Structure formats: C-alpha cells, structure tokens
Amino acid sequence: MGSFEAMRFVQLDTAKPISKIGLGTWQFGSREWGYGRDYERSAADIVRRALDLGVTLFDTAEIYGFGRSERILGAALGEDKAKVVVASKIFPVLPVASVVQQRAVASAARLGVSSIDLYQVHQPNPVVSDTTTMRGMRALQDVGLVGEVGVSNYSLRRWRFAEAALGRRVLSNQVRYSMIDRGPEEDLIPYAEQASRIVIAYSPLGQGFLSGRYDANNLPSGAIRRANPYFLPENLARATELIGTLREVAAAHDATPSQIALAYLLRHPNVVAIPGASSVAQLERNAAAAEIDLADDEYATLRTAARGFRPVTGLAAVPKLIRARTGR
C-alpha cells in the first residue's frame, strides 16, 4: 500500500467530522487480549499516531478494563480531546434515567472531558425500557454533558424505538459487522443511509480472522480468540476460498487482506469501522484502508466469496470448542 494521504469522513451534519476509520480501544487495559504488560504504554503511541493520520473517532466503554480503557484513552488524547469525537458506552445493568446520568459523569471524569461527544447504550437491556434510558440521555444532552446519543447491538426496530423515546436522532448503532458477519447489510445499513445515521462496525476484521494470519495449522493465542468459534480449525479451513479472494484483490491494490476487508465495509457511505490495533504499524495499515477504492467487479467478487463462507457456529460449535480447549 502506498503512503497515507488523507483520511475520509462520513458526510453528515455533526459537530465534529467523523472519520471512516476510527480506533476501537477494547484492548486498552484488558488483559484477556494477551498483548502483554507493555501494551498500555504502546496504547498511547497508537493514539498519538492515529491523531497524526487524521483519525477523529475514538471508541471506548466503561466496561473495557473496568474503566482503564477510558483513563488510558483520555490521557493519551490530552489536549486533542477537543478536536476529536470521543465515544464511550454505558454498560446497561440498570439503565434507568438517574443511573445513566451518574455513569456518564463517571465516564467523563475518567476520560477527562467536560462532554462526551457520543454516548452509547452498550447493548439493549431485556427488562428496562429505552423510554427511561433515553430520558436520562436527553437530560445529559440538555445540560451539555453528552453531544450525540448512540446505541450498540440494537435491532432496527429497537433503534427506531430508542429514537422515538429520545425525541431526537440516535446518531449511531454500533454492531458487529464484517465480511463474515454481514447481518447489518439487510436492514441497519439501508436505514442509516436513508435516515442519515451511522452504523459503526466493531470487529470489522472478525477479530483478525480476515487478516489471513491464521489457518488450521496456525491457531491464535489469547482467550478472546480461543473462545470464538470462527477460529476453530474446521472454520479456518472452510475460509480458504474467502481468504484467497481477499489476497487476490489485495495484490491488485498493493494492500493487505485486512485492508481490503475494511475497504469492503467502507464502501457503504454511512458505515465507519473501529478496528483495534496492537501496534502503531497495524494502526497505520488500518487507517490507510480508507484510501482504497474497490471497483464494482472487485466488490462483487468479494461479496460472492463472503456469501460462500459457511462456518460452524452456534450450538453445533460448542462441542468443537470444548475439544479444542481441552484436547479431548
């Protein structure tokens, strides 16, 4: 891939521009990723380089490292927090209005900001209605502690209900979206484009599945990936054609499979991706994916290959995961 030229942005009316590639910080302060003790220091370098490259969306959550991710991100951004979109999420254990307000105050303090640019409900609560949750969000917006409101892991129906409850736009819905998790293409992305909203893609590389680094003879380490059924040897073998197609398109663009997998998502004008990064070099590669323009035939070929991938998931994957973990 050539040198980085310029970041691209979502074309929406927002207080600050939102870059098509953001930085997800689930790994910041979270030991389960297995990045080692030095990663916390590396995280600051990753954030500073992201700023240099024009990344403006930085996503965290109170549950990531139990607040450590917010603290690490806030410290790394420093005075540049005012220039970027700082996004966090409330973990909705009891997301009634008063609790939403209290938790936002706590997140803002850890981030070191006077206002959270995008405050999201981390996942729908099966018992507590969005009516009371959004009442808290509306109060936070009214006093200026929150800029935009977002949700995460919401169905289209619940996303629209949340908007009705807020009485204002719920700008974004952060969902799992990648070439191997294409559900958002059915309804969430069309709605975002029609209503001028944003779909934020987390795990846009399938936790590294689409990087081409792993196969049945080279399994990942780290608790998160070991618990993901996609990384079963059988599924890695089934992905041979998909990864091969990614490599072919990547070669045509002097890029990597990961960059092409990101470019596939970014082709949708109202989609942004928030891949994590274990190093500055990986961050640079992710950011450069925003430059890639896929031709129509390339996109069609990638889409066909993605549809042809049939992994073993759900209950069928459970005994295989157990055997993989125990060796029995």
C-alpha positions as a Markdown table, in Angstrom:
| # | Residue | x | y | z |
|---|---|---|---|---|
| 1 | Met | 0.0 | 0.0 | 0.0 |
| 2 | Gly | 1.3 | 3.5 | -0.8 |
| 3 | Ser | 1.9 | 6.2 | 1.8 |
| 4 | Phe | -1.1 | 7.5 | 3.7 |
| 5 | Glu | -2.6 | 10.5 | 2.0 |
| 6 | Ala | -5.8 | 11.7 | 3.7 |
| 7 | Met | -8.5 | 10.4 | 5.9 |
| 8 | Arg | -12.0 | 10.2 | 4.6 |
| 9 | Phe | -15.1 | 11.2 | 6.6 |
| 10 | Val | -18.8 | 10.4 | 6.9 |
| 11 | Gln | -20.8 | 13.1 | 5.1 |
| 12 | Leu | -23.2 | 14.0 | 7.9 |
| 13 | Asp | -24.1 | 17.1 | 9.8 |
| 14 | Thr | -22.2 | 16.6 | 13.1 |
| 15 | Ala | -20.4 | 18.9 | 15.4 |
| 16 | Lys | -17.1 | 17.3 | 14.6 |
| 17 | Pro | -16.1 | 15.3 | 11.5 |
| 18 | Ile | -16.3 | 11.5 | 11.9 |
| 19 | Ser | -13.5 | 9.6 | 10.2 |
| 20 | Lys | -14.4 | 6.5 | 8.2 |
| 21 | Ile | -11.7 | 4.6 | 10.1 |
| 22 | Gly | -11.8 | 5.1 | 13.9 |
| 23 | Leu | -9.9 | 3.4 | 16.7 |
| 24 | Gly | -11.5 | 0.8 | 18.9 |
| 25 | Thr | -9.9 | 0.6 | 22.4 |
| 26 | Trp | -11.5 | -2.6 | 23.8 |
| 27 | Gln | -7.9 | -3.9 | 24.2 |
| 28 | Phe | -6.7 | -0.9 | 26.2 |
| 29 | Gly | -6.3 | -2.1 | 29.8 |
| 30 | Ser | -7.9 | -5.5 | 29.0 |
| 31 | Arg | -5.6 | -8.4 | 29.9 |
| 32 | Glu | -7.7 | -11.0 | 28.1 |
| 33 | Trp | -6.3 | -10.0 | 24.8 |
| 34 | Gly | -2.9 | -11.2 | 25.8 |
| 35 | Tyr | -0.9 | -8.3 | 24.4 |
| 36 | Gly | 1.4 | -8.2 | 27.4 |
| 37 | Arg | 2.2 | -5.6 | 30.1 |
| 38 | Asp | 4.0 | -3.2 | 27.7 |
| 39 | Tyr | 0.8 | -2.7 | 25.7 |
| 40 | Glu | -0.5 | 0.0 | 28.0 |
| 41 | Arg | 2.5 | 2.2 | 27.1 |
| 42 | Ser | 2.1 | 1.2 | 23.4 |
| 43 | Ala | -1.6 | 2.3 | 23.5 |
| 44 | Ala | -0.5 | 5.9 | 24.0 |
| 45 | Asp | 1.7 | 5.8 | 20.9 |
| 46 | Ile | -1.1 | 4.2 | 18.9 |
| 47 | Val | -3.5 | 7.0 | 19.9 |
| 48 | Arg | -1.0 | 9.7 | 19.1 |
| 49 | Arg | -0.2 | 8.2 | 15.6 |
| 50 | Ala | -4.0 | 7.9 | 14.9 |
| 51 | Leu | -4.3 | 11.6 | 15.6 |
| 52 | Asp | -1.4 | 12.3 | 13.2 |
| 53 | Leu | -3.2 | 10.3 | 10.5 |
| 54 | Gly | -6.5 | 12.2 | 10.8 |
| 55 | Val | -8.5 | 9.6 | 12.8 |
| 56 | Thr | -11.2 | 11.5 | 14.6 |
| 57 | Leu | -13.3 | 8.7 | 16.1 |
| 58 | Phe | -12.0 | 7.1 | 19.3 |
| 59 | Asp | -14.3 | 4.5 | 20.9 |
| 60 | Thr | -14.2 | 3.1 | 24.4 |
| 61 | Ala | -16.6 | 1.9 | 27.1 |
| 62 | Glu | -16.8 | 1.9 | 30.9 |
| 63 | Ile | -16.6 | -1.9 | 30.9 |
| 64 | Tyr | -13.4 | -2.1 | 28.9 |
| 65 | Gly | -10.8 | -2.9 | 31.5 |
| 66 | Phe | -13.3 | -1.7 | 34.1 |
| 67 | Gly | -12.6 | 1.9 | 33.4 |
| 68 | Arg | -8.9 | 1.6 | 32.5 |
| 69 | Ser | -9.5 | 2.0 | 28.8 |
| 70 | Glu | -11.3 | 5.3 | 29.3 |
| 71 | Arg | -8.4 | 6.5 | 31.5 |
| 72 | Ile | -5.7 | 5.4 | 29.1 |
| 73 | Leu | -7.5 | 6.9 | 26.1 |
| 74 | Gly | -8.2 | 10.2 | 27.9 |
| 75 | Ala | -4.6 | 10.6 | 29.0 |
| 76 | Ala | -3.3 | 9.7 | 25.5 |
| 77 | Leu | -5.5 | 12.2 | 23.7 |
| 78 | Gly | -4.5 | 15.0 | 26.1 |
| 79 | Glu | -5.5 | 18.5 | 24.8 |
| 80 | Asp | -6.5 | 17.0 | 21.5 |
| 81 | Lys | -9.7 | 15.6 | 23.0 |
| 82 | Ala | -11.4 | 18.8 | 22.0 |
| 83 | Lys | -10.7 | 18.1 | 18.3 |
| 84 | Val | -11.9 | 14.6 | 18.1 |
| 85 | Val | -15.1 | 12.5 | 18.7 |
| 86 | Val | -14.7 | 10.8 | 22.0 |
| 87 | Ala | -17.2 | 8.0 | 22.2 |
| 88 | Ser | -18.0 | 5.8 | 25.2 |
| 89 | Lys | -20.7 | 3.4 | 26.3 |
| 90 | Ile | -22.7 | 2.7 | 29.4 |
| 91 | Phe | -23.0 | -1.0 | 30.3 |
| 92 | Pro | -26.8 | -1.2 | 30.9 |
| 93 | Val | -27.1 | -3.2 | 34.1 |
| 94 | Leu | -29.8 | -0.9 | 35.4 |
| 95 | Pro | -30.1 | 1.8 | 32.8 |
| 96 | Val | -32.8 | 3.9 | 34.4 |
| 97 | Ala | -32.6 | 7.7 | 33.9 |
| 98 | Ser | -30.8 | 8.5 | 37.1 |
| 99 | Val | -28.2 | 5.7 | 36.7 |
| 100 | Val | -27.5 | 6.7 | 33.1 |
| 101 | Gln | -26.7 | 10.3 | 34.3 |
| 102 | Gln | -24.5 | 9.1 | 37.1 |
| 103 | Arg | -22.5 | 6.7 | 34.9 |
| 104 | Ala | -22.0 | 9.4 | 32.2 |
| 105 | Val | -20.5 | 11.7 | 34.9 |
| 106 | Ala | -18.1 | 8.9 | 35.9 |
| 107 | Ser | -17.1 | 8.1 | 32.3 |
| 108 | Ala | -16.5 | 11.8 | 31.6 |
| 109 | Ala | -14.3 | 12.1 | 34.7 |
| 110 | Arg | -12.2 | 9.1 | 33.7 |
| 111 | Leu | -11.8 | 10.4 | 30.1 |
| 112 | Gly | -11.0 | 13.9 | 31.4 |
| 113 | Val | -13.7 | 15.6 | 29.2 |
| 114 | Ser | -16.4 | 18.1 | 30.0 |
| 115 | Ser | -18.6 | 16.5 | 27.4 |
| 116 | Ile | -18.8 | 13.0 | 25.8 |
| 117 | Asp | -19.2 | 13.5 | 22.1 |
| 118 | Leu | -21.0 | 10.2 | 21.5 |
| 119 | Tyr | -22.5 | 8.3 | 24.5 |
| 120 | Gln | -23.9 | 4.9 | 23.6 |
| 121 | Val | -26.0 | 2.2 | 25.3 |
| 122 | His | -23.7 | -0.8 | 25.1 |
| 123 | Gln | -26.4 | -3.3 | 24.5 |
| 124 | Pro | -30.2 | -3.5 | 24.8 |
| 125 | Asn | -31.5 | -4.3 | 28.3 |
| 126 | Pro | -34.1 | -7.0 | 28.1 |
| 127 | Val | -36.1 | -5.7 | 31.0 |
| 128 | Val | -35.5 | -1.9 | 31.2 |
| 129 | Ser | -37.3 | 0.0 | 28.5 |
| 130 | Asp | -35.4 | 2.6 | 26.4 |
| 131 | Thr | -38.1 | 5.0 | 27.5 |
| 132 | Thr | -36.4 | 5.6 | 30.8 |
| 133 | Thr | -32.9 | 5.1 | 29.4 |
| 134 | Met | -33.4 | 7.8 | 26.8 |
| 135 | Arg | -34.9 | 10.1 | 29.4 |
| 136 | Gly | -31.6 | 10.1 | 31.1 |
| 137 | Met | -29.8 | 10.6 | 27.8 |
| 138 | Arg | -32.0 | 13.5 | 26.9 |
| 139 | Ala | -31.2 | 15.2 | 30.3 |
| 140 | Leu | -27.5 | 14.7 | 29.6 |
| 141 | Gln | -27.8 | 16.3 | 26.3 |
| 142 | Asp | -29.8 | 19.2 | 27.7 |
| 143 | Val | -27.0 | 20.0 | 30.2 |
| 144 | Gly | -24.3 | 19.6 | 27.6 |
| 145 | Leu | -22.6 | 16.5 | 29.2 |
| 146 | Val | -23.4 | 14.5 | 26.1 |
| 147 | Gly | -23.3 | 15.6 | 22.5 |
| 148 | Glu | -24.8 | 12.8 | 20.4 |
| 149 | Val | -26.6 | 9.7 | 21.6 |
| 150 | Gly | -25.9 | 6.2 | 20.1 |
| 151 | Val | -26.8 | 2.6 | 20.7 |
| 152 | Ser | -25.0 | -0.7 | 20.3 |
| 153 | Asn | -26.1 | -4.2 | 19.3 |
| 154 | Tyr | -29.7 | -2.9 | 18.6 |
| 155 | Ser | -32.1 | -4.3 | 16.1 |
| 156 | Leu | -33.5 | -1.8 | 13.6 |
| 157 | Arg | -36.9 | -1.9 | 15.4 |
| 158 | Arg | -35.3 | -1.1 | 18.8 |
| 159 | Trp | -33.0 | 1.5 | 17.3 |
| 160 | Arg | -36.1 | 3.3 | 15.9 |
| 161 | Phe | -37.9 | 3.0 | 19.2 |
| 162 | Ala | -35.0 | 4.5 | 21.0 |
| 163 | Glu | -35.1 | 7.5 | 18.7 |
| 164 | Ala | -38.8 | 7.9 | 19.4 |
| 165 | Ala | -38.1 | 7.7 | 23.1 |
| 166 | Leu | -35.3 | 10.2 | 22.9 |
| 167 | Gly | -37.3 | 12.6 | 20.7 |
| 168 | Arg | -34.1 | 13.3 | 18.7 |
| 169 | Arg | -31.8 | 11.4 | 16.5 |
| 170 | Val | -29.9 | 8.4 | 17.8 |
| 171 | Leu | -26.9 | 9.0 | 15.6 |
| 172 | Ser | -25.4 | 5.6 | 15.5 |
| 173 | Asn | -25.7 | 1.9 | 16.1 |
| 174 | Gln | -22.5 | 0.1 | 16.9 |
| 175 | Val | -22.8 | -3.5 | 15.7 |
| 176 | Arg | -20.6 | -6.5 | 14.8 |
| 177 | Tyr | -20.1 | -6.1 | 11.1 |
| 178 | Ser | -17.5 | -7.7 | 8.8 |
| 179 | Met | -17.3 | -9.8 | 5.7 |
| 180 | Ile | -18.1 | -12.8 | 7.9 |
| 181 | Asp | -20.9 | -11.1 | 9.9 |
| 182 | Arg | -23.0 | -9.4 | 7.2 |
| 183 | Gly | -26.3 | -9.1 | 9.0 |
| 184 | Pro | -26.3 | -5.3 | 9.1 |
| 185 | Glu | -26.4 | -5.2 | 5.3 |
| 186 | Glu | -30.0 | -6.5 | 5.5 |
| 187 | Asp | -31.6 | -3.6 | 7.3 |
| 188 | Leu | -29.4 | -1.4 | 9.5 |
| 189 | Ile | -27.2 | -0.1 | 6.8 |
| 190 | Pro | -30.1 | 0.7 | 4.4 |
| 191 | Tyr | -31.8 | 2.6 | 7.3 |
| 192 | Ala | -28.7 | 4.5 | 8.1 |
| 193 | Glu | -28.3 | 5.7 | 4.5 |
| 194 | Gln | -32.0 | 6.6 | 4.2 |
| 195 | Ala | -32.2 | 8.4 | 7.6 |
| 196 | Ser | -28.6 | 10.0 | 7.7 |
| 197 | Arg | -27.5 | 7.8 | 10.5 |
| 198 | Ile | -24.3 | 5.8 | 11.1 |
| 199 | Val | -23.5 | 2.2 | 11.5 |
| 200 | Ile | -20.3 | 1.7 | 13.5 |
| 201 | Ala | -18.7 | -1.6 | 12.7 |
| 202 | Tyr | -16.9 | -3.3 | 15.5 |
| 203 | Ser | -14.8 | -6.4 | 15.0 |
| 204 | Pro | -14.6 | -5.4 | 11.3 |
| 205 | Leu | -11.9 | -7.9 | 10.7 |
| 206 | Gly | -13.6 | -10.7 | 12.6 |
| 207 | Gln | -11.1 | -10.3 | 15.5 |
| 208 | Gly | -8.3 | -10.9 | 12.9 |
| 209 | Phe | -9.9 | -13.8 | 11.1 |
| 210 | Leu | -9.9 | -11.9 | 7.8 |
| 211 | Ser | -6.2 | -10.9 | 8.1 |
| 212 | Gly | -5.0 | -14.2 | 6.6 |
| 213 | Arg | -2.6 | -14.7 | 9.5 |
| 214 | Tyr | -4.4 | -17.8 | 10.8 |
| 215 | Asp | -5.1 | -21.2 | 9.4 |
| 216 | Ala | -5.8 | -24.7 | 10.7 |
| 217 | Asn | -2.1 | -25.2 | 11.5 |
| 218 | Asn | -1.6 | -21.7 | 12.9 |
| 219 | Leu | -4.2 | -21.1 | 15.6 |
| 220 | Pro | -4.4 | -17.8 | 17.5 |
| 221 | Ser | -3.5 | -17.3 | 21.1 |
| 222 | Gly | -5.4 | -15.2 | 23.7 |
| 223 | Ala | -8.6 | -16.0 | 25.5 |
| 224 | Ile | -10.8 | -13.9 | 23.3 |
| 225 | Arg | -10.0 | -15.6 | 20.0 |
| 226 | Arg | -9.8 | -19.1 | 21.5 |
| 227 | Ala | -13.4 | -18.7 | 22.6 |
| 228 | Asn | -14.5 | -17.5 | 19.1 |
| 229 | Pro | -15.9 | -20.4 | 17.1 |
| 230 | Tyr | -14.7 | -18.8 | 13.9 |
| 231 | Phe | -11.2 | -19.8 | 14.9 |
| 232 | Leu | -11.9 | -23.5 | 15.1 |
| 233 | Pro | -9.6 | -25.4 | 12.7 |
| 234 | Glu | -12.6 | -26.5 | 10.7 |
| 235 | Asn | -13.8 | -22.9 | 10.1 |
| 236 | Leu | -10.3 | -21.7 | 9.2 |
| 237 | Ala | -10.2 | -24.5 | 6.6 |
| 238 | Arg | -13.6 | -23.5 | 5.3 |
| 239 | Ala | -12.4 | -19.9 | 4.8 |
| 240 | Thr | -9.6 | -20.8 | 2.4 |
| 241 | Glu | -11.5 | -19.5 | -0.7 |
| 242 | Leu | -12.6 | -16.3 | 1.1 |
| 243 | Ile | -9.0 | -15.5 | 2.3 |
| 244 | Gly | -7.7 | -16.4 | -1.2 |
| 245 | Thr | -10.1 | -13.9 | -2.8 |
| 246 | Leu | -9.0 | -11.2 | -0.3 |
| 247 | Arg | -5.4 | -11.9 | -1.2 |
| 248 | Glu | -6.1 | -11.6 | -4.9 |
| 249 | Val | -7.8 | -8.3 | -4.6 |
| 250 | Ala | -5.2 | -7.1 | -2.1 |
| 251 | Ala | -2.4 | -7.9 | -4.6 |
| 252 | Ala | -4.2 | -5.6 | -7.2 |
| 253 | His | -4.1 | -2.7 | -4.8 |
| 254 | Asp | -0.7 | -3.4 | -3.2 |
| 255 | Ala | -2.6 | -3.8 | 0.0 |
| 256 | Thr | -3.1 | -6.5 | 2.7 |
| 257 | Pro | -6.2 | -8.8 | 3.1 |
| 258 | Ser | -7.1 | -6.8 | 6.2 |
| 259 | Gln | -7.1 | -3.5 | 4.3 |
| 260 | Ile | -9.4 | -5.0 | 1.6 |
| 261 | Ala | -11.7 | -6.4 | 4.3 |
| 262 | Leu | -12.0 | -2.9 | 5.7 |
| 263 | Ala | -12.4 | -1.3 | 2.3 |
| 264 | Tyr | -15.3 | -3.7 | 1.7 |
| 265 | Leu | -17.2 | -2.2 | 4.7 |
| 266 | Leu | -16.2 | 1.4 | 4.0 |
| 267 | Arg | -17.8 | 1.2 | 0.5 |
| 268 | His | -21.1 | 2.0 | 2.3 |
| 269 | Pro | -21.2 | 5.8 | 2.8 |
| 270 | Asn | -22.8 | 5.6 | 6.2 |
| 271 | Val | -20.5 | 2.9 | 7.7 |
| 272 | Val | -17.4 | 3.6 | 9.8 |
| 273 | Ala | -15.1 | 0.9 | 11.2 |
| 274 | Ile | -13.4 | 0.9 | 14.5 |
| 275 | Pro | -10.7 | -1.8 | 14.4 |
| 276 | Gly | -8.4 | -2.2 | 17.3 |
| 277 | Ala | -4.6 | -2.1 | 16.9 |
| 278 | Ser | -1.9 | -3.9 | 18.7 |
| 279 | Ser | 0.9 | -1.7 | 17.3 |
| 280 | Val | 1.5 | 1.6 | 15.6 |
| 281 | Ala | 2.2 | -0.3 | 12.4 |
| 282 | Gln | -1.2 | -2.0 | 12.5 |
| 283 | Leu | -2.9 | 1.3 | 13.2 |
| 284 | Glu | -1.2 | 2.8 | 10.1 |
| 285 | Arg | -2.3 | -0.1 | 7.9 |
| 286 | Asn | -5.9 | 0.2 | 9.2 |
| 287 | Ala | -6.0 | 3.9 | 8.5 |
| 288 | Ala | -4.6 | 3.5 | 5.0 |
| 289 | Ala | -7.6 | 1.3 | 4.1 |
| 290 | Ala | -9.7 | 4.4 | 3.9 |
| 291 | Glu | -7.8 | 5.3 | 0.7 |
| 292 | Ile | -8.8 | 2.1 | -1.2 |
| 293 | Asp | -11.5 | 2.3 | -3.8 |
| 294 | Leu | -12.8 | -1.1 | -4.8 |
| 295 | Ala | -14.0 | -1.5 | -8.3 |
| 296 | Asp | -17.6 | -2.8 | -8.8 |
| 297 | Asp | -16.4 | -6.1 | -10.0 |
| 298 | Glu | -14.0 | -6.5 | -7.1 |
| 299 | Tyr | -16.7 | -5.7 | -4.6 |
| 300 | Ala | -19.0 | -8.3 | -6.3 |
| 301 | Thr | -16.3 | -10.9 | -6.2 |
| 302 | Leu | -15.6 | -10.3 | -2.5 |
| 303 | Arg | -19.3 | -10.4 | -1.7 |
| 304 | Thr | -19.7 | -13.7 | -3.5 |
| 305 | Ala | -16.8 | -15.2 | -1.6 |
| 306 | Ala | -18.2 | -13.9 | 1.7 |
| 307 | Arg | -21.6 | -15.4 | 1.0 |
| 308 | Gly | -19.9 | -18.7 | 0.2 |
| 309 | Phe | -18.3 | -19.0 | 3.6 |
| 310 | Arg | -20.3 | -21.4 | 5.7 |
| 311 | Pro | -18.8 | -21.6 | 9.2 |
| 312 | Val | -19.8 | -23.9 | 12.0 |
| 313 | Thr | -21.4 | -21.7 | 14.7 |
| 314 | Gly | -24.0 | -21.7 | 17.5 |
| 315 | Leu | -24.7 | -24.9 | 19.4 |
| 316 | Ala | -23.0 | -27.0 | 16.7 |
| 317 | Ala | -19.7 | -25.3 | 17.6 |
| 318 | Val | -19.9 | -25.8 | 21.3 |
| 319 | Pro | -18.5 | -29.4 | 21.5 |
| 320 | Lys | -15.8 | -28.5 | 19.0 |
| 321 | Leu | -14.7 | -25.5 | 21.1 |
| 322 | Ile | -14.6 | -27.7 | 24.2 |
| 323 | Arg | -12.4 | -30.3 | 22.4 |
| 324 | Ala | -10.2 | -27.5 | 21.1 |
| 325 | Arg | -9.8 | -26.1 | 24.6 |
| 326 | Thr | -9.3 | -29.4 | 26.4 |
| 327 | Gly | -7.7 | -31.5 | 23.7 |
| 328 | Arg | -10.2 | -34.3 | 24.2 |
